[in-house]
Amino acid sequence: TEDLAGGVPPVVALALLVIVPLMWSVPTVLATAELASLMPGAAGFVDYHAAAYHPIVGRFDGAMMTMVSVIDMAVYPVIMSSYAASLVPMNATARYALQLAFIAVAFVINVSGTLVVDHVTRVLQVLALAPVLLYICAAPFAAHTLQPARWLSLEGDWRLNEYLSVLIWATCGFDYSGFLAAQVRSPARAYPRALLATVAAMLLSYGAPVMVAIASTDVPSTITQGAYPRLARSLGVGEWLAMAFFVGGLSSTMGTYLSYLLMSAAGINRAAHTNTLPALCACEAPISHAPVPGLVAFSAVTAVMVLFDFSILVQLETVLQSVHSIMFMTIVPRLRRKWPREKRGFRMCGSSVPVVTAVSFGPVAVGLFNLAFTDAPVLAGAVAIMVVMLLALLVDEHRRRVGCRRMLLWRRGDGGGGGGGDGGGGGYW
């Protein structure tokens, strides 16, 4: 998240770091809490869209967010290689080899089973958070190198497209928690409390290191992806802090990638068990029961996608995320009008539909703003992905309906040669 410190002038960066999560994350949290208490199913926003509009809208949004997950998995090997390059200069070939090694290690850990992934990610979580805490705690001891006045500076680059993409990427995902509503004892109480606490923790964990980074740098525009080891070295407390950031960056990216890979591969396994995908996709490792076909598929896709630059991947992901959020935030006002008397354990902003609509406009505005500042080629690529997905879903929907009609006609003609009355197939239907 170093781009949050160097993408725009410091005073703008710090202001947006507070404003955007309040407009983008908090309304999403409130909407998710209401929808989870209204429909505590396992399909999350796929069910919400189906209830508010049409099942195909839910399928489209689910497919789009699956693509977001695929793109997001490629981001983490890229981030890891940028941290490595900050310590040991390397060319593009060496970076790609390192990324492939990262993907291979993650594959081996996942094949070892869910329990191994759980233990490894717990350790990696501690290793990822420790350097950030050490960096913040070391700042007072390096006060001679810090200049808090830089927080109010208006000098710097205006890479607003990159800044917004990284900020949205770093503060989204709360609506995914709707998939767990069926497993939560009291969604009406648990969701708003847990998610709002997470937003507060997120603001602190992003804001504190960004403030230290800006105060310790003469030229904030030089703060780019992978810069934290260099910034830690500039505090003058020792080379150990730079090495700690490298270990933390590797741990953070590996831990997140491991979780994404496991969940995505498990999704392919479940789809195969419901006959959505071929039975071959349901194969599992003999001892660990790891979903091997899904792990192979997503690892292969990630190995290709890491060839793209970090900024392209993040912009492409946040374009799809912005479209999703714009669609998602229309669900609560829609269902308030469609099901006005339906019991809701939690109500977003009370009972007033106009107030709910106004609050829901926050993520819509941020999403539209992000789309307006996205690079044109990336935006065109995202639109092409969405068009292909929509056409594929429409073709599949047509195929399903034709199949249902044929089955209906076949059953009507079966059992009595299509006779009417109470005898034969006509009586059955």
Disulfide bonds with the S-S distance in Angstrom:
none
